[in-house]
Amino acid sequence: MLRVAVVGSGPSGVYTAQALLEQRTVPAVTVDVLDRLPCPYGLVRYGVAPDHEKIKSLQRNLRTALERPGVRFLGNVPVGDGPGALSPRLLPELYHAVVYCVGAASDRRLGIPGEDLPGSFSATEFVSWYSAHPDAAPGGFVLAARSAVVIGVGNVAVDVARVLARGADELRHTDVPDAALAALADSRVTDVHMVGRRGPAQAKFTTKELRELGTLPGARTLVTPGEAALDPAWADPSALPTAVRRNVEVLREWSTAPPTGGGRRIRMRFFLRPVALLGDDAVRAVRFERTAVDERGALVGTGRFEEIEAQLVLRSVGYRGVPIPGLPFDAERGTVPHDRGRVLREGAPSPGEYVAGWIKRGPTGVIGTNRPCAKETVASLLTDAEALMARGPADDPARALRAAGVEPVEWPGWLGIEAAEAALGERLGRGTVKIPDWDGLLAAARGRDS
């Protein structure tokens, strides 16, 4: 029997487990899906915006894979060198192969003065807060801010701008934790500025996400025509690729809409590069330099500056992988060196060690991109299977984990968390409401496990 550990229970980890169970090369395979959190699904649970219920429904497909015979979920199993963590050096003693699917856990920084002022956060921190990630800071983000600046023009930036501009009543039917919902209800934000360094044709959001900004009750999305027109494709987007052309067409529609009505305003800004966050004890404004594209297509500064008032700044300029203790790491790319998923040590494949997902290829693609990525890694693993099975791991890794001081939350424990979140929502007069803290999650899991 081939025994495999998959570290990470987000889409890449679940697709890896699914590919291993569906293969026909090795007669018998068992897969333990390990996760640092007591809850499965990774960014589908803790990264998809609460009002994107269709995307969040992907959890049902991931659930089906995790409930298959031969797959075991082991949550609350941190892998690393920290206190209470399972050393990666122990895993090869318990499994024939280990596939690391740990994503990209940190954010890219701007590298500008004032970035660490109070009031400045990564978009991921904000997403974690309204998604009830147990590591998120409990304090409210938006209680006092009147003006918020979102730096970035990708889908995550659209998500956080949309949540800031929504009324709390529109989120009450979602699984947003109660404290975050109360903070959003008390929000004084009137203006959300979403700012990109380049023009509309270079923005990374998808048209579906972009259009949602124009459908929010009580909010208007504004585009300054003269600024957007600095993009050479603005006047005639017909030659652009279809997806990009549609983005530009949506923005052109908004640029001609009359700026009437009250409520919150989402202001789409382009050709502005942040150079400093200003303030003494907290952020009060962001200084930007106007940019332009030169004859070679390179982005250059123009030497002209402007400031946008902001008491809240959310930086959404990309994710970055972090080193996995005991594994090689390409610091420039933020990935583990590999050959078709096989971890490379000094240029040679390391037997029994594999990667899939963002830690393999970088933070690119959509959720579905993880499926072919996982299949490629599994194909490499299966090619190596005969040699890997020549050594015999422990009979039951879960027992070995407990002997090492790790108390896994297995599938019944996760079902206990689900039941507790449903009960919490019922008490609050809402649908399912997420439990936002470690103690609450583990108490719910232990109640079902015991």
BAGU-64263 format. One line per 3 residues: for each residue x, y, z of C-alpha. Coordinates in Angstrom, 1 decimal. Each point is the difference from the previous one (the first is absolute). Last residue first. Example, Ala and Ser with C-alpha at 12.3 -4.5 7.8 and 13.67 -1.06 7.14 Angstrom:
13.7/-1.1/7.1 | -1.4/-3.4/0.7;
! end
This chain:
-15.2/12.9/22.2 | 0.6/1.0/-3.6 | -3.3/2.1/-0.2;
0.8/2.1/3.1 | 3.6/0.1/-0.9 | -0.8/1.7/-3.3;
-2.3/2.6/1.5 | 2.6/0.8/2.8 | 2.7/0.1/-2.7;
-1.9/2.6/-2.0 | -0.9/2.1/2.9 | 3.5/0.1/1.5;
1.5/0.8/-3.4 | -2.2/2.9/-0.7 | -2.4/1.3/-2.7;
-2.9/-2.5/0.1 | -1.8/0.5/-3.3 | -3.7/0.8/-0.2;
-2.4/-2.3/-1.8 | -3.3/1.8/-0.7 | -1.1/2.9/2.2;
-2.3/0.4/3.0 | 3.0/0.2/2.3 | -0.9/-3.2/1.8;
-0.5/-1.7/-3.4 | 3.4/1.2/-1.2 | 1.7/-1.4/3.0;
-1.7/-3.3/-0.5 | 1.2/-0.2/-3.6 | 3.5/0.8/1.1;
-0.1/-2.7/2.7 | -1.2/-2.6/-2.5 | 2.8/0.9/-2.4;
2.6/-0.1/2.8 | -1.3/-3.4/1.1 | 0.2/-1.2/-3.6;
3.7/1.0/0.1 | 0.4/-2.1/3.1 | -1.6/-3.0/-1.7;
2.6/0.5/-2.9 | 3.1/-0.1/2.2 | 1.4/2.7/2.2;
3.6/-1.1/0.7 | 1.6/0.2/3.5 | 3.7/0.4/-0.6;
2.3/-1.0/2.9 | 2.4/-2.2/-1.9 | -1.9/-3.1/1.3;
-3.1/1.6/-1.4 | 1.6/0.2/-3.4 | 1.3/-3.6/0.2;
-3.6/-1.1/0.7 | -1.2/1.9/-3.0 | 2.8/-1.4/-2.2;
-1.4/-3.5/0.3 | 2.2/-2.9/-1.0 | 3.3/1.9/-0.1;
1.8/0.3/-3.3 | 1.6/-2.9/-2.0 | 2.6/0.5/-2.6;
-0.2/-1.6/-3.4 | -3.2/2.0/-0.5 | 1.9/3.0/-1.2;
1.8/-1.9/-2.7 | -3.3/-1.4/-1.4 | -1.7/3.4/0.3;
2.4/2.1/-2.0 | -2.1/0.1/-3.2 | -3.0/0.4/2.3;
1.5/3.1/1.6 | 0.7/1.6/-3.4 | -3.5/-0.6/-1.1;
-1.3/1.4/3.3 | 2.0/3.3/-0.6 | -1.5/0.4/-3.5;
-3.5/-0.8/1.3 | 0.3/2.7/2.7 | 0.9/2.7/-2.5;
-2.8/-1.2/-2.3 | -2.5/0.5/2.9 | 1.6/3.2/1.5;
-0.9/2.1/-3.0 | -3.7/-0.5/1.0 | 0.4/2.4/2.9;
1.3/2.8/-2.2 | 3.5/0.6/-1.4 | 3.1/1.3/1.6;
1.5/0.2/3.5 | 3.3/-1.8/-0.7 | 0.5/-3.4/-1.9;
0.8/-2.5/2.8 | -0.8/1.9/3.2 | -3.1/1.2/-1.9;
-1.4/-3.5/-0.6 | 2.0/-3.2/0.2 | 3.2/-1.2/1.6;
1.8/-3.3/0.4 | 2.4/-1.8/2.3 | 0.3/-3.8/0.0;
3.5/-0.2/-1.5 | 1.7/3.4/-0.4 | 0.4/0.7/-3.8;
3.5/1.5/-0.8 | 0.8/3.6/-0.7 | 1.6/0.7/3.4;
-3.2/-1.4/1.6 | -2.9/-0.1/-2.4 | -3.5/-0.7/1.1;
-1.9/-2.1/-2.5 | -3.0/1.9/-1.3 | 0.8/-0.1/-3.7;
3.6/0.9/0.9 | 0.1/2.0/3.2 | 1.5/3.0/1.7;
-2.3/1.1/2.9 | -1.6/3.4/-0.7 | 0.3/3.7/1.0;
1.5/0.8/-3.4 | 3.0/1.9/1.3 | 0.3/-1.9/3.2;
0.2/-3.4/-1.8 | -0.5/-2.4/2.9 | 1.5/-3.3/1.0;
-2.0/-2.0/2.6 | 0.7/-0.6/3.7 | -2.2/2.8/1.3;
-2.4/1.1/-2.8 | 1.1/3.4/-1.3 | -2.8/2.5/-0.7;
-1.9/0.5/-3.2 | -1.1/3.5/-1.1 | -3.3/1.6/-0.7;
-0.8/3.0/-2.1 | -0.4/3.8/0.0 | -3.1/0.4/2.2;
0.9/2.6/2.6 | -2.9/1.2/2.0 | 0.3/3.6/1.4;
-2.4/1.4/2.5 | 0.0/3.6/1.3 | 0.4/1.2/-3.5;
0.2/3.4/-1.8 | 1.5/-0.3/-3.5 | 3.1/1.9/-0.7;
1.4/1.1/-3.4 | 3.4/0.0/-1.7 | 1.5/0.9/-3.3;
3.5/-1.2/-0.7 | -1.1/-1.9/-3.1 | 0.9/-3.5/1.2;
0.6/-2.7/-2.5 | -1.8/-3.3/-1.0 | 1.7/-1.7/-2.9;
-1.8/-0.5/-3.4 | 3.1/0.8/-2.0 | -1.4/3.4/-1.1;
-0.6/1.0/3.6 | -3.1/-0.9/2.2 | -1.0/2.7/2.5;
-0.1/0.4/3.7 | -1.3/2.6/2.4 | 1.7/-0.3/3.4;
-2.2/-0.8/3.0 | 0.0/1.1/3.6 | -2.4/-1.8/2.3;
-1.8/1.8/2.7 | -0.8/0.2/3.8 | 1.6/-3.3/1.1;
0.6/-0.2/3.8 | 2.2/1.6/2.7 | 1.9/2.3/-2.3;
-1.6/-0.3/-3.5 | 0.9/-0.5/-3.6 | 0.2/-3.2/-2.0;
2.7/0.4/-2.6 | 0.8/-0.6/-3.7 | -3.2/-1.6/-1.3;
-0.1/-0.1/-3.8 | -2.9/1.6/-1.8 | -0.8/-0.7/-3.7;
-3.6/-1.0/0.8 | -2.8/0.8/2.5 | -3.4/-1.7/0.5;
-2.1/1.9/2.5 | -2.5/-2.0/2.0 | -2.5/2.5/1.5;
-2.3/-0.6/2.9 | -3.5/1.3/0.2 | -1.5/3.0/-1.8;
-1.1/0.5/-3.6 | 1.5/1.6/-3.0 | 3.3/-0.3/-1.8;
-1.5/-0.4/-3.5 | 1.1/-3.2/-1.7 | 2.6/0.5/-2.7;
3.0/-1.4/1.8 | -2.1/-2.9/1.2 | -0.6/-1.2/-3.5;
3.6/0.4/-0.9 | 0.9/-2.2/3.0 | -2.2/-2.8/-1.3;
1.4/0.3/-3.5 | 3.6/-0.2/1.4 | -0.8/-3.2/1.9;
-1.7/-1.5/-3.0 | 3.1/0.8/-2.2 | 2.2/-1.7/2.5;
-2.0/-3.3/-0.1 | -0.3/0.1/-3.8 | 3.7/0.7/-0.8;
0.4/3.7/-1.1 | -0.4/1.2/-3.5 | -3.5/1.4/0.6;
1.1/2.2/2.9 | -0.2/3.3/-1.9 | 0.3/3.2/2.1;
1.3/-1.8/3.1 | 2.6/-2.1/-1.8 | 2.7/2.7/0.3;
-0.5/0.1/3.8 | 0.3/3.7/1.0 | -3.7/0.0/-0.7;
-0.6/-1.5/3.4 | 1.1/3.3/1.6 | -2.1/2.3/-2.2;
-3.1/-2.3/0.4 | 0.0/0.0/3.8 | -1.7/-3.2/1.0;
-2.7/-0.2/2.6 | -1.8/-2.9/1.6 | -3.1/0.9/2.0;
-1.3/-1.6/3.2 | -3.4/-0.2/1.7 | -0.8/-3.4/-1.4;
3.0/-1.6/-1.6 | -0.4/-0.9/-3.7 | 2.9/2.0/-1.5;
2.6/-1.7/2.2 | -1.3/-3.4/-1.1 | 1.1/0.8/-3.6;
3.6/-0.2/1.0 | -0.2/-3.5/1.4 | -1.7/-1.3/-3.2;
2.5/1.9/-2.2 | 3.0/-1.6/1.7 | 2.5/2.1/1.9;
3.6/0.3/-1.2 | 0.2/3.6/-1.2 | 2.3/0.5/-2.9;
-2.7/1.4/-2.5 | -1.3/2.4/2.7 | 3.4/1.7/0.4;
3.1/-0.5/2.1 | 0.9/0.6/3.6 | -3.5/-0.9/1.2;
-2.2/1.6/2.7 | -3.3/-0.9/1.5 | -1.3/3.0/2.0;
-2.8/-0.8/2.4 | -2.0/3.0/1.2 | -2.7/0.3/2.6;
1.4/-2.2/2.8 | -1.8/0.7/3.3 | -0.3/-3.7/0.9;
-2.3/-0.9/2.9 | -1.7/-2.8/-1.9 | 3.4/-1.2/-1.2;
1.2/-0.3/3.6 | -3.2/-1.9/1.0 | 0.5/-2.4/-2.9;
3.6/-0.5/1.0 | -1.0/-0.9/3.6 | -2.8/-2.3/-1.3;
2.3/-2.1/-2.2 | -0.9/0.2/-3.7 | -1.8/-3.2/-1.0;
-2.4/1.8/-2.4 | -3.6/1.1/0.5 | 1.0/3.1/1.9;
2.3/1.1/-2.8 | -2.5/2.3/-1.8 | -1.1/1.4/3.3;
3.6/1.0/0.7 | -0.1/2.4/-2.9 | 2.4/-0.7/-2.8;
2.8/2.5/-0.9 | 2.7/-1.5/2.3 | -0.9/-3.5/-1.2;
0.2/1.1/-3.6 | 3.4/1.7/0.4 | 1.3/-3.2/1.7;
-1.2/-2.2/-2.8 | 1.1/2.3/-2.8 | 3.5/0.0/1.5;
0.0/-3.7/0.2 | -1.1/-0.2/-3.6 | 3.0/2.1/-1.2;
0.4/3.8/-0.2 | 2.4/0.8/2.8 | 0.3/2.6/2.8;
-3.4/0.3/1.8 | -0.3/3.4/1.6 | -2.7/0.7/2.6;
-1.6/3.3/0.9 | -2.2/0.6/3.0 | 1.7/-2.4/2.3;
-1.3/-0.2/3.6 | -1.5/-3.4/0.4 | 1.6/-1.7/-3.0;
2.5/-2.6/1.1 | -1.6/-1.5/3.1 | 2.4/-1.7/2.5;
0.1/-3.8/0.2 | 3.4/-0.4/-1.8 | -0.3/-3.0/-2.3;
1.7/-3.3/0.9 | -3.4/-1.8/0.4 | -1.0/1.0/-3.5;
-3.5/1.4/0.4 | -0.5/0.9/-3.7 | -0.5/3.7/0.8;
3.3/0.1/1.8 | 1.9/-2.3/-2.3 | -1.0/2.2/-3.0;
1.2/3.1/1.8 | 3.3/-1.6/0.9 | 0.3/-1.2/-3.6;
-0.5/3.5/-1.3 | 3.2/0.9/1.8 | -0.5/2.7/2.6;
0.8/3.7/0.6 | -2.1/1.7/2.7 | 2.8/0.1/2.5;
3.2/0.9/-2.0 | 1.9/-3.0/-1.4 | 0.2/1.2/-3.6;
1.1/3.5/1.1 | 2.9/0.1/-2.4 | -0.2/-2.3/-3.0;
0.9/-3.7/-0.6 | -3.4/-0.8/-1.4 | -0.1/-3.4/1.6;
-0.9/-3.4/-1.6 | -2.3/-1.9/2.2 | 0.7/-3.3/1.9;
-1.4/-3.5/0.0 | 0.4/-1.1/-3.6 | -1.5/-3.5/-0.3;
0.7/-2.9/2.3 | -0.4/-2.9/-2.3 | 3.0/-2.1/1.1;
-0.2/-3.6/-1.3 | 1.6/-2.5/2.3 | 0.9/-3.6/-1.1;
0.5/-3.4/1.6 | -1.5/1.3/3.2 | 0.8/-0.1/3.7;
3.8/0.1/0.1 | 0.0/2.5/-2.9 | -2.3/2.2/2.2;
2.4/0.3/2.9 | 2.4/2.3/-1.7 | -2.8/2.4/-0.7;
-0.1/0.6/3.8 | -3.5/0.1/1.4 | -0.7/3.3/1.7;
-0.7/0.6/3.6 | 2.6/2.7/0.3 | 1.3/1.0/-3.5;
2.0/-2.2/-2.3 | -2.6/-0.7/-2.7 | -3.1/-2.0/-0.7;
-3.1/1.1/2.0 | -2.5/-2.8/0.5 | -3.3/1.5/1.2;
-1.8/-2.0/-2.7 | 0.5/-3.6/-1.1 | -2.4/-0.9/-2.8;
0.1/-3.6/-1.1 | -0.3/-1.2/-3.6 | -0.2/-3.7/-0.9;
-3.8/-0.1/-0.2 | -1.2/3.3/-1.3 | -1.2/2.6/2.4;
2.8/2.5/-0.9 | -0.9/-0.2/-3.7 | -3.7/0.7/0.6;
0.9/2.9/2.3 | 2.0/1.6/-2.7 | -3.0/-0.1/-2.3;
-2.3/1.5/2.7 | 2.6/2.6/0.8 | -0.4/1.3/-3.5;
-3.1/1.6/1.4 | 2.2/2.9/1.0 | 0.3/0.9/-3.7;
-3.8/0.3/-0.3 | -0.3/1.8/3.4 | 2.2/2.9/-0.9;
-1.5/2.3/2.7 | 2.4/-1.5/2.6 | 3.1/0.9/-2.1;
2.1/-3.1/-0.8 | 3.2/0.0/2.1 | -0.6/-2.0/3.2;
-2.3/-2.8/-1.0 | 1.0/-0.4/-3.7 | 3.4/1.3/1.1;
0.7/-3.3/1.9 | -2.7/-2.6/-0.3 | 0.3/-1.8/3.3;
-0.5/1.2/3.6 | 2.1/-0.9/3.1 | 2.7/2.2/-1.5;
3.6/-1.0/-0.5 | -1.2/-2.6/-2.6 | 0.9/-3.6/-0.8;
-1.7/-2.0/-2.7 | 0.8/-3.7/0.7 | -0.2/-2.0/-3.2;
-0.2/-3.8/-0.4 | 0.9/-1.8/-3.2 | -0.6/-3.5/-1.2;
0.5/-1.6/-3.4 | 2.6/2.5/-1.3 | -0.4/1.1/-3.7;
-3.8/0.4/-0.2 | -0.2/3.6/1.2 | -3.3/1.4/1.5;
1.1/0.0/3.6 | 3.2/1.8/-0.7 | -1.7/2.6/-2.2;
-2.5/0.7/2.8 | 2.7/0.5/2.5 | 1.8/2.4/-2.3;
-3.3/1.8/-0.7 | -0.5/0.4/3.7 | 3.4/1.4/0.6;
-0.2/2.4/-2.9 | -3.5/1.1/1.0 | 0.9/0.7/3.6;
0.7/-2.8/2.5 | 3.7/0.5/0.4 | 2.8/-2.5/0.6;
-0.8/-3.1/-2.0 | 1.4/-3.2/1.7 | 0.2/-3.1/-2.1;
-0.1/-3.7/0.9 | 0.5/-2.4/-2.9 | -1.3/-3.5/0.9;
! end
